[in-house]
């Protein structure tokens, strides 16, 4: 009976959450913009790849950066004579000892959904609390009209949310299947008229893919693809790049382009794509079927993709549970910041996407650990040869919670071999370039929009200080403390208290817990 009552109350809360998804609250929560805002005494990591410099004062007028002034030398008192003057009505933000970076760009940010029971406010505030000021929503999961409405509200700053770029899933809203080139071009034109920023593809016939990608590019829009196994044997990453696609998500379609002794993945005879354990377990064996690192074919594919200015958005974090399920499942933020409905979605299930832990253990994790080594080798070398690699999270699946999963993505880029400055550049400037917005976003430079993230610890020493929960440190007097956690997120010159945003998220989680009587438990353990 207790289980029945729990399920009834749980589903009632889910219904409430579903209605909230359509209602990102319009309230004024940040401070500003100001006629003048001066960020005083901060150390700047500007996102271009330049080393840190400081102390500097950053002057913002309304929503633009107008001056970056060096005001002294490290370890010495600030030179007051060099400081920009505060104008009447201006605002000062004392950030001495802190670090400033460009606002982060999440290139794979789904805005929740009914399956997960995640209100938009919950998702937006987790992103903003982690310094994410821009997201690309690939496939407009809540519907293009909904995403465009919230894009407008975000641009007007009537909601607390990152900037939004809406990429419609190819064929979304079409009355029937798109089966030829003319139908593909017509859909692409209609999608552009509706105001979409681009398209996310999953696969189709070569005729349809070629026509759609080329038409989309001719219209000045951008595109990406999750090259699903259902179509990758006839259209892989090289086909997409040659047709003019902007970027790829995850890794699907890339090992297939690297095959030398086969044309199709080595599927077991009983494989069924709709069985997600089959799908993800066999995916963990895919990279070892590709050409060896630095071999002739491996180099040839990489160099061609770079020559085509093709962007890789690996989303390492979203598959990390595959190589260490216990770690992902017991991440310390789940208890306070993962909604009960989202936790329920993560658990093993034959129905929920990405909940494929039907029988997952040592053998699967070892395969995935080896998979990551080969995958990361390609991504790191791609960056080394001048290719563009961005940071995307794809959170809300596979035990990766919004915001926290994005910071984990930065850690995994570091594991792949990126210098911390290269990690920050991928998370900022390179994302802006892939969106075609690098004249406005992606670096802290005079003339650009005032999107910044400020943290009271050095992220280059430890990227974990960017987590909302911060990083554990031991003081000289043997006390355990938490350092970091983003202090301020600035978007369009508006200053948000990141820790308050996290407190708001915790309140949303606590309210759902109270209504359901939910407590975090491990599956199969009473």
C-alpha positions as CSV (number, residue, x, y, z in Angstrom):
1,X,0.0,0.0,0.0
2,X,2.9,2.4,0.8
3,X,4.3,1.8,-2.6
4,X,1.0,2.5,-4.3
5,X,0.5,5.8,-2.3
6,X,4.1,6.8,-3.2
7,X,3.5,6.2,-6.9
8,X,0.2,8.1,-6.8
9,X,1.7,11.1,-5.1
10,X,4.8,10.9,-7.3
11,X,2.8,11.1,-10.5
12,X,0.7,13.9,-9.1
13,X,3.8,15.9,-8.6
14,X,5.0,15.0,-12.1
15,X,1.7,16.3,-13.5
16,X,2.3,19.6,-11.6
17,X,5.8,19.8,-13.0
18,X,4.6,19.2,-16.5
19,X,2.4,22.3,-16.3
20,X,5.3,24.3,-14.8
21,X,7.5,23.4,-17.8
22,X,5.4,25.8,-19.9
23,X,5.8,28.6,-17.3
24,X,9.3,29.9,-16.8
25,X,8.4,32.7,-14.3
26,X,8.9,36.3,-15.4
27,X,10.5,37.9,-12.4
28,X,13.3,40.4,-12.0
29,X,16.1,38.5,-10.1
30,X,19.4,40.0,-11.2
31,X,20.8,43.5,-10.5
32,X,21.3,45.8,-13.4
33,X,22.1,46.5,-16.1
34,X,23.7,49.7,-15.0
35,X,24.7,52.8,-16.9
36,X,28.2,51.9,-15.6
37,X,29.3,48.7,-13.8
38,X,33.0,48.4,-12.7
39,X,34.3,44.9,-11.7
40,X,37.2,45.9,-9.5
41,X,40.5,44.1,-9.0
42,X,39.8,40.8,-10.7
43,X,42.2,38.4,-12.4
44,X,41.0,37.9,-16.0
45,X,41.0,34.7,-18.1
46,X,39.7,36.3,-21.3
47,X,38.8,33.1,-23.2
48,X,41.1,33.6,-26.2
49,X,43.8,31.3,-24.9
50,X,45.8,34.2,-23.3
51,X,47.2,33.5,-19.8
52,X,45.5,35.1,-16.8
53,X,46.3,38.8,-16.2
54,X,45.5,41.0,-13.2
55,X,44.5,42.8,-11.2
56,X,42.3,44.5,-13.8
57,X,39.1,46.7,-13.6
58,X,36.5,45.8,-16.2
59,X,34.1,48.6,-17.1
60,X,30.7,47.7,-18.4
61,X,28.1,50.2,-19.7
62,X,24.6,48.8,-19.9
63,X,25.4,45.5,-21.6
64,X,28.7,46.1,-23.3
65,X,32.3,45.9,-22.1
66,X,33.9,49.3,-22.7
67,X,37.2,49.1,-20.9
68,X,39.7,46.6,-19.4
69,X,42.2,48.4,-17.3
70,X,45.3,47.0,-15.6
71,X,45.4,48.5,-12.1
72,X,48.5,47.1,-10.5
73,X,50.8,44.1,-10.1
74,X,50.1,40.9,-8.2
75,X,51.0,41.1,-4.5
76,X,51.1,44.9,-4.4
77,X,48.4,47.3,-3.4
78,X,46.0,48.5,-6.2
79,X,47.3,51.6,-7.9
80,X,44.3,53.9,-7.3
81,X,45.6,56.4,-9.9
82,X,45.1,53.8,-12.7
83,X,41.5,52.9,-11.8
84,X,38.6,54.0,-14.0
85,X,36.5,56.6,-12.4
86,X,33.0,55.6,-11.1
87,X,30.4,57.8,-12.8
88,X,27.3,59.1,-11.0
89,X,24.8,56.3,-10.8
90,X,27.5,53.7,-11.4
91,X,28.0,50.5,-9.5
92,X,31.2,48.8,-8.2
93,X,31.7,45.1,-7.7
94,X,34.7,44.3,-5.5
95,X,36.2,41.1,-6.9
96,X,39.8,41.3,-5.6
97,X,41.2,37.9,-5.3
98,X,38.6,36.5,-7.7
99,X,38.8,35.2,-11.3
100,X,36.7,36.4,-14.2
101,X,36.0,34.4,-17.4
102,X,33.6,34.8,-20.4
103,X,30.2,33.4,-19.8
104,X,30.2,29.7,-20.6
105,X,28.5,28.3,-23.7
106,X,26.7,24.9,-23.4
107,X,26.5,23.7,-27.0
108,X,24.2,20.8,-26.1
109,X,21.6,22.1,-23.7
110,X,18.2,20.5,-23.6
111,X,15.7,22.5,-21.6
112,X,14.2,19.7,-19.6
113,X,11.0,18.0,-20.7
114,X,7.9,16.2,-19.6
115,X,9.6,12.8,-19.4
116,X,12.0,14.1,-16.7
117,X,9.4,16.3,-15.0
118,X,11.9,19.2,-15.0
119,X,10.5,22.8,-14.9
120,X,12.2,25.3,-17.0
121,X,13.1,27.4,-14.0
122,X,15.0,24.5,-12.5
123,X,17.0,24.0,-15.6
124,X,17.7,27.6,-16.3
125,X,18.9,28.4,-12.8
126,X,21.2,25.4,-12.6
127,X,22.8,26.6,-15.8
128,X,23.1,30.2,-14.7
129,X,24.4,29.1,-11.2
130,X,27.3,27.4,-13.0
131,X,28.2,30.4,-15.2
132,X,26.4,29.2,-18.3
133,X,25.1,32.3,-20.1
134,X,24.4,30.8,-23.5
135,X,23.0,27.4,-24.6
136,X,22.2,25.8,-27.9
137,X,19.0,23.7,-27.6
138,X,19.5,20.9,-30.1
139,X,16.1,19.6,-31.3
140,X,13.8,22.0,-29.5
141,X,12.4,19.2,-27.3
142,X,9.6,21.4,-25.8
143,X,8.5,22.5,-29.3
144,X,10.0,25.2,-31.5
145,X,7.4,27.8,-30.6
146,X,8.0,27.2,-26.8
147,X,11.8,27.5,-27.3
148,X,11.5,30.7,-29.4
149,X,9.2,32.2,-26.9
150,X,11.7,31.6,-24.1
151,X,14.6,32.8,-26.4
152,X,12.7,36.1,-26.7
153,X,12.1,36.4,-23.0
154,X,15.8,35.6,-22.2
155,X,16.9,38.2,-24.8
156,X,14.7,40.7,-23.0
157,X,15.9,39.5,-19.6
158,X,12.3,39.1,-18.3
159,X,13.3,35.5,-17.2
160,X,16.4,34.3,-15.5
161,X,17.9,32.2,-18.3
162,X,20.9,31.9,-20.6
163,X,20.8,33.1,-24.1
164,X,19.1,30.5,-26.2
165,X,19.9,29.3,-29.8
166,X,17.1,27.0,-31.1
167,X,18.0,24.1,-33.4
168,X,15.0,22.2,-34.6
169,X,15.1,18.5,-35.0
170,X,15.0,17.7,-38.7
171,X,11.5,16.9,-39.8
172,X,9.9,18.2,-36.6
173,X,6.3,19.2,-37.1
174,X,6.1,17.7,-40.6
175,X,2.9,15.9,-41.4
176,X,4.6,12.9,-42.9
177,X,8.1,11.5,-43.6
178,X,10.5,13.5,-45.7
179,X,11.5,11.1,-48.5
180,X,13.1,13.2,-51.3
181,X,15.3,16.2,-51.9
182,X,12.5,18.7,-52.7
183,X,10.6,17.8,-49.6
184,X,13.8,18.3,-47.6
185,X,14.5,21.7,-49.0
186,X,10.9,22.8,-48.5
187,X,11.0,21.8,-44.8
188,X,14.3,23.6,-44.3
189,X,12.9,26.8,-45.8
190,X,9.8,26.6,-43.6
191,X,12.0,26.0,-40.5
192,X,14.0,29.1,-41.3
193,X,10.8,31.2,-41.7
194,X,9.7,30.1,-38.3
195,X,12.8,31.7,-36.8
196,X,15.0,28.6,-35.9
197,X,18.7,29.2,-35.6
198,X,19.6,25.9,-37.1
199,X,18.8,22.2,-37.4
200,X,19.8,19.0,-35.6
201,X,19.9,15.9,-37.8
202,X,19.7,12.3,-36.7
203,X,19.9,10.8,-40.1
204,X,18.0,10.2,-43.3
205,X,18.7,8.9,-46.9
206,X,21.8,10.4,-48.5
207,X,19.5,12.3,-51.0
208,X,17.5,13.9,-48.2
209,X,20.5,14.7,-46.0
210,X,22.5,16.3,-48.8
211,X,19.7,18.5,-49.9
212,X,18.7,19.6,-46.4
213,X,22.2,20.4,-45.2
214,X,23.1,22.3,-48.3
215,X,19.8,24.3,-48.3
216,X,20.2,25.1,-44.7
217,X,23.7,26.4,-45.2
218,X,22.6,28.5,-48.3
219,X,20.0,30.1,-46.0
220,X,22.8,31.2,-43.6
221,X,21.8,28.8,-40.8
222,X,23.9,26.3,-38.9
223,X,23.5,22.6,-38.3
224,X,24.6,19.7,-36.2
225,X,24.0,15.9,-36.1
226,X,23.8,13.0,-33.8
227,X,24.6,10.4,-36.5
228,X,22.3,7.7,-35.3
229,X,23.2,4.0,-36.0
230,X,19.9,3.7,-38.0
231,X,21.4,5.7,-40.8
232,X,25.2,6.0,-40.2
233,X,26.1,3.1,-42.5
234,X,25.1,5.3,-45.4
235,X,25.8,8.8,-44.1
236,X,28.6,9.4,-41.7
237,X,30.5,12.4,-40.4
238,X,32.5,12.9,-43.5
239,X,29.4,13.1,-45.6
240,X,27.9,15.7,-43.3
241,X,31.1,17.9,-43.3
242,X,31.4,17.7,-47.1
243,X,27.8,18.9,-47.5
244,X,28.4,21.9,-45.2
245,X,27.3,20.8,-41.8
246,X,28.6,23.0,-39.0
247,X,29.3,20.4,-36.2
248,X,28.7,16.9,-34.9
249,X,27.4,15.8,-31.4
250,X,28.9,13.0,-29.3
251,X,31.0,10.7,-31.5
252,X,28.5,8.7,-33.6
253,X,29.4,8.7,-37.2
254,X,33.1,9.4,-36.5
255,X,34.4,5.9,-35.9
256,X,32.4,4.7,-38.9
257,X,34.3,7.2,-41.0
258,X,37.5,5.7,-39.6
259,X,36.7,2.1,-40.6
260,X,39.3,0.4,-42.8
261,X,38.3,-3.3,-42.7
262,X,34.6,-3.0,-42.5
263,X,31.7,-0.7,-43.4
264,X,29.3,-1.6,-40.6
265,X,29.8,-1.8,-36.9
266,X,30.3,-5.4,-35.6
267,X,26.8,-5.9,-34.2
268,X,26.0,-9.2,-32.4
269,X,23.4,-11.3,-34.1
270,X,20.8,-10.7,-31.4
271,X,21.3,-6.9,-31.4
272,X,18.2,-4.7,-31.4
273,X,18.7,-0.9,-31.6
274,X,15.5,-0.3,-29.6
275,X,17.0,-2.2,-26.7
276,X,19.1,0.6,-25.2
277,X,21.4,-1.8,-23.3
278,X,22.3,-3.3,-26.6
279,X,22.8,0.1,-28.2
280,X,25.0,1.6,-25.5
281,X,26.9,-1.6,-24.6
282,X,27.9,-2.2,-28.2
283,X,28.8,1.5,-28.7
284,X,31.4,1.0,-26.1
285,X,33.2,-1.4,-28.4
286,X,33.1,0.9,-31.4
287,X,36.3,3.0,-31.3
288,X,38.5,-0.1,-31.2
289,X,37.0,-1.1,-34.6
290,X,38.2,2.2,-36.1
291,X,41.6,2.9,-37.6
292,X,44.4,3.1,-35.0
293,X,45.4,6.6,-33.7
294,X,47.9,8.4,-36.0
295,X,47.5,5.8,-38.8
296,X,47.2,6.9,-42.4
297,X,43.4,6.7,-42.6
298,X,43.0,8.2,-39.1
299,X,45.1,11.2,-40.1
300,X,43.4,11.5,-43.4
301,X,39.9,11.8,-41.9
302,X,41.0,14.2,-39.2
303,X,42.8,16.5,-41.6
304,X,39.8,16.6,-44.0
305,X,37.4,17.5,-41.2
306,X,39.7,20.3,-40.0
307,X,40.0,21.6,-43.6
308,X,36.2,21.8,-43.8
309,X,36.1,23.9,-40.5
310,X,34.0,21.2,-38.9
311,X,33.4,21.5,-35.2
312,X,33.4,18.5,-32.7
313,X,31.1,18.7,-29.7
314,X,32.0,15.5,-27.8
315,X,29.8,15.6,-24.7
316,X,32.1,13.3,-22.9
317,X,30.2,13.7,-19.6
318,X,26.9,12.3,-20.8
319,X,28.4,8.8,-21.3
320,X,30.7,8.8,-18.3
321,X,28.4,6.6,-16.2
322,X,29.1,3.9,-18.8
323,X,32.7,3.6,-17.5
324,X,31.9,4.2,-13.8
325,X,28.3,3.8,-12.9
326,X,28.8,4.0,-9.2
327,X,30.6,7.4,-9.4
328,X,27.9,9.0,-11.6
329,X,25.1,7.6,-9.5
330,X,26.5,8.8,-6.2
331,X,27.7,12.3,-7.2
332,X,27.4,14.5,-4.1
333,X,25.0,17.0,-5.7
334,X,22.2,14.5,-6.4
335,X,20.7,14.7,-2.9
336,X,20.2,18.5,-2.9
337,X,20.0,19.4,-6.6
338,X,18.5,16.5,-8.5
339,X,14.8,16.5,-8.7
340,X,13.1,13.3,-7.5
341,X,11.3,13.0,-10.9
342,X,14.7,13.3,-12.7
343,X,16.2,10.7,-10.4
344,X,13.3,8.4,-11.2
345,X,14.0,9.0,-14.9
346,X,17.7,8.0,-14.4
347,X,17.0,4.7,-12.8
348,X,17.0,1.4,-14.9
349,X,14.0,1.2,-17.2
350,X,13.0,-0.4,-20.5
351,X,11.2,2.8,-21.4
352,X,13.2,5.9,-20.3
353,X,15.9,7.0,-22.7
354,X,19.4,6.5,-21.4
355,X,18.2,4.3,-18.5
356,X,19.8,1.2,-19.9
357,X,21.3,-0.3,-16.7
358,X,19.6,-3.6,-17.3
359,X,22.7,-5.6,-16.5
360,X,25.7,-3.3,-16.3
361,X,28.9,-4.2,-14.7
362,X,32.7,-4.7,-14.9
363,X,32.8,-6.0,-18.5
364,X,30.8,-3.1,-19.9
365,X,32.8,-0.5,-17.9
366,X,36.1,-1.8,-19.0
367,X,35.1,-1.6,-22.6
368,X,33.9,1.9,-22.1
369,X,37.2,2.9,-20.4
370,X,39.1,1.7,-23.4
371,X,36.6,3.4,-25.6
372,X,37.2,6.8,-23.9
373,X,41.0,6.5,-24.3
374,X,40.7,6.2,-28.1
375,X,38.0,8.8,-28.4
376,X,39.9,11.3,-26.2
377,X,43.0,10.7,-28.3
378,X,41.2,11.8,-31.4
379,X,39.6,14.8,-29.8
380,X,42.8,16.1,-28.2
381,X,44.8,15.7,-31.5
382,X,42.0,17.4,-33.4
383,X,42.4,20.4,-31.1
384,X,46.2,20.2,-31.4
385,X,46.0,20.4,-35.2
386,X,43.8,23.5,-35.1
387,X,40.4,21.9,-35.1
388,X,37.5,23.4,-33.1
389,X,36.3,21.5,-30.1
390,X,33.4,22.9,-28.0
391,X,31.9,22.0,-24.6
392,X,28.4,20.6,-24.5
393,X,26.6,18.7,-21.7
394,X,23.4,16.9,-23.0
395,X,22.3,16.8,-19.4
396,X,19.1,15.5,-17.9
397,X,20.0,11.9,-18.9
398,X,22.3,9.1,-17.6
399,X,22.8,10.5,-14.1
400,X,24.1,13.9,-15.3
401,X,22.3,16.8,-13.8
402,X,22.1,20.2,-15.4
403,X,25.0,22.6,-14.8
404,X,27.0,20.1,-12.8
405,X,27.4,17.9,-15.8
406,X,28.7,20.8,-17.8
407,X,31.5,21.4,-15.3
408,X,32.2,17.7,-15.5
409,X,32.6,18.1,-19.3
410,X,35.3,20.7,-18.6
411,X,37.1,18.2,-16.4
412,X,36.9,15.5,-19.0
413,X,38.4,17.8,-21.7
414,X,41.2,18.3,-19.2
415,X,41.5,14.5,-18.9
416,X,41.7,14.2,-22.7
417,X,44.8,16.4,-22.7
418,X,43.6,20.0,-23.0
419,X,45.5,22.6,-21.0
420,X,43.0,24.4,-18.6
421,X,43.3,27.5,-20.8
422,X,42.3,25.3,-23.8
423,X,39.4,24.0,-21.8
424,X,38.1,27.5,-21.1
425,X,38.6,28.5,-24.7
426,X,36.5,25.5,-25.8
427,X,33.8,26.5,-23.3
428,X,33.7,30.1,-24.5
429,X,35.2,31.4,-27.7
430,X,35.0,28.2,-29.7
431,X,31.4,27.8,-28.8
432,X,30.7,31.3,-29.9
433,X,32.5,30.7,-33.2
434,X,30.5,27.5,-33.8
435,X,27.3,29.6,-33.3
436,X,28.6,32.4,-35.6
437,X,28.5,34.8,-32.6
438,X,32.1,35.3,-31.8
439,X,31.9,39.1,-32.7
440,X,29.5,39.4,-29.7
441,X,30.2,36.5,-27.3
442,X,32.9,34.1,-26.2
443,X,35.7,36.3,-24.8
444,X,36.1,39.2,-22.5
445,X,37.1,42.0,-24.9
446,X,36.1,45.6,-25.4
447,X,33.0,45.9,-27.5
448,X,31.6,42.5,-26.7
449,X,28.4,41.8,-24.7
450,X,28.9,41.7,-21.0
451,X,28.6,38.0,-20.3
452,X,31.0,36.9,-17.5
453,X,31.4,34.3,-14.8
454,X,33.3,35.2,-11.6
455,X,34.6,32.6,-9.1
456,X,36.5,33.2,-5.9
457,X,39.2,30.5,-6.6
458,X,41.5,29.8,-9.5
459,X,39.8,27.4,-11.9
460,X,43.1,26.7,-13.8
461,X,44.4,25.0,-10.7
462,X,41.3,23.0,-10.1
463,X,38.3,23.0,-12.4
464,X,36.2,21.5,-9.6
465,X,35.9,25.0,-8.0
466,X,33.4,25.7,-10.7
467,X,30.9,23.2,-9.4
468,X,28.0,24.6,-7.4
469,X,29.2,22.5,-4.5
470,X,32.7,23.8,-4.9
471,X,35.9,21.8,-4.1
472,X,37.1,20.3,-0.9
473,X,40.2,21.9,0.7
474,X,42.1,21.5,3.9
475,X,43.2,24.7,5.6
476,X,46.6,25.2,7.4
477,X,44.8,24.8,10.7
478,X,43.4,21.4,9.6
479,X,39.9,22.5,8.9
480,X,37.9,21.1,5.9
481,X,36.3,23.8,3.8
482,X,34.6,24.2,0.4
483,X,36.2,26.6,-1.9
484,X,34.8,28.1,-5.1
485,X,31.3,27.7,-6.5
486,X,30.6,30.5,-9.0
487,X,30.1,33.7,-7.1
488,X,28.5,35.9,-9.8
489,X,27.1,35.2,-13.2
490,X,26.8,38.3,-15.4
491,X,24.6,38.2,-18.5
492,X,23.9,41.3,-20.6
493,X,25.5,43.4,-17.8
494,X,23.0,42.0,-15.2
495,X,24.6,40.6,-12.1
496,X,23.2,37.4,-10.7
497,X,24.2,35.9,-7.3
498,X,25.0,32.4,-8.4
499,X,24.7,31.0,-4.9
500,X,21.2,32.4,-4.5
501,X,20.3,30.8,-7.8
502,X,21.5,27.4,-6.4
503,X,19.4,28.0,-3.2
504,X,16.4,28.6,-5.4
505,X,17.0,25.3,-7.1
506,X,17.4,23.5,-3.8
507,X,14.0,24.9,-2.7
508,X,12.4,23.5,-5.9
509,X,13.9,20.1,-5.2
510,X,12.9,20.3,-1.5
511,X,9.3,21.1,-2.4
512,X,9.0,18.1,-4.7
513,X,10.6,15.9,-2.1
514,X,8.1,17.1,0.5
515,X,5.1,16.4,-1.8
516,X,6.3,12.9,-2.6
517,X,8.0,11.8,0.6
518,X,11.0,10.9,-1.6
519,X,14.4,10.0,-0.3
520,X,17.4,9.2,-2.5
521,X,17.8,5.4,-2.6
522,X,19.8,3.0,-4.7
523,X,17.8,0.7,-7.1
524,X,16.9,-2.7,-5.6
525,X,18.0,-1.7,-2.1
526,X,15.1,-1.2,0.4
